[in-house]
């Protein structure tokens, strides 16, 4: 056999071996499963608000912070059935009488949701302020308007100065 024939034969066997190894490879698959759980988040953007009554406010017997002056919170949820934003004042000894501290939101409810759109007295139990019935994946800002009525019920204990009366509002967001 000539050298060329031996070389050709060797190349042929080498190529056949490589082809045989390549065709012996198989493909496998693997599944990746994400077990998504409904969750909700709240972020309080305005942790403090100060209401300073003017002469006109005393004439009207209330002072309020509404719209851009109100309390802003952001909410989001991956729940396919939406979320509920709740608010309460659970202070053991609230300085502002709960009947005098009113809240509302003029932020339109989410799809299929509801909102407290008229001033309503705050309570020590959760009140549903705003809802949506669909997932709210992006942050949504909800503004709480606050009103304090019956201003003459709150004396200035310092006599000629200013006395502060403070209540704490607690926000809770729940996946529906």
Residue pairs with C-beta under 8 A, 6 or more apart in sequence:
1 9
36 78
38 77
38 78
38 79
38 80
38 81
38 175
39 77
39 78
39 79
39 175
40 75
40 76
40 77
40 79
40 83
40 173
40 174
40 175
41 75
41 76
41 77
41 173
42 73
42 74
42 75
42 85
42 171
42 172
42 173
43 73
43 74
43 75
43 139
44 71
44 73
44 171
45 72
45 73
45 74
45 141
46 70
46 71
46 72
46 73
49 65
49 69
49 70
49 71
49 146
51 63
51 64
51 65
51 146
51 148
52 63
53 63
53 151
54 63
57 63
57 151
58 151
58 152
61 149
61 150
61 151
61 152
62 147
62 148
62 149
62 150
62 151
63 147
63 148
63 151
64 145
64 146
64 147
64 148
65 71
65 145
65 146
66 106
66 145
66 146
66 147
67 106
67 143
67 145
68 143
70 143
70 144
70 145
70 146
71 143
71 144
71 146
71 169
72 141
72 142
72 143
72 144
73 85
73 141
73 142
73 144
73 171
74 139
74 140
74 141
74 142
75 83
75 85
75 130
75 136
75 139
75 140
75 142
75 173
76 83
76 136
76 137
76 138
76 139
76 140
77 83
77 135
77 136
77 137
77 173
77 175
77 176
78 135
78 137
78 175
79 135
79 175
79 176
80 134
80 135
81 133
81 134
81 175
81 176
82 110
82 111
82 112
82 113
82 131
82 132
82 133
82 134
82 135
82 136
82 175
82 176
83 110
83 131
83 132
83 136
83 173
83 174
83 175
83 176
84 128
84 130
84 131
84 173
84 174
84 176
85 128
85 129
85 130
85 131
85 142
85 171
85 172
85 173
86 126
86 127
86 128
86 129
86 171
86 172
86 173
86 174
87 103
87 122
87 126
87 127
87 129
87 144
87 169
87 170
87 171
87 172
88 122
88 123
88 124
88 125
88 126
88 127
88 169
88 170
88 172
89 98
89 101
89 122
89 123
89 124
89 167
89 168
89 169
89 170
90 124
90 168
90 170
91 124
91 167
91 168
94 101
94 167
95 165
95 166
95 167
96 148
96 154
96 165
96 166
96 167
97 150
97 153
98 121
98 122
98 123
98 124
99 121
100 121
100 148
100 149
100 150
100 153
101 121
101 122
101 146
101 147
101 148
101 167
102 119
102 120
102 121
102 122
102 146
102 147
102 148
102 149
103 116
103 119
103 120
103 122
103 127
103 129
103 144
103 145
103 146
103 147
103 169
104 116
104 117
104 118
104 119
104 120
104 144
104 145
105 115
105 116
105 117
105 129
105 130
105 142
105 143
105 144
105 145
106 117
106 143
106 145
107 115
107 130
107 141
107 142
107 143
108 115
109 115
109 130
109 131
109 132
110 130
110 131
110 132
110 133
110 134
110 136
110 140
111 132
111 133
111 134
112 132
112 133
112 134
113 130
113 131
113 132
113 133
114 128
114 130
114 131
115 129
115 130
115 131
116 127
116 128
116 129
116 130
119 145
119 147
120 127
122 167
122 169
126 172
129 142
129 144
129 171
130 142
131 176
132 140
133 176
144 169
148 154
154 163
154 165
155 163
156 162
156 163
157 163
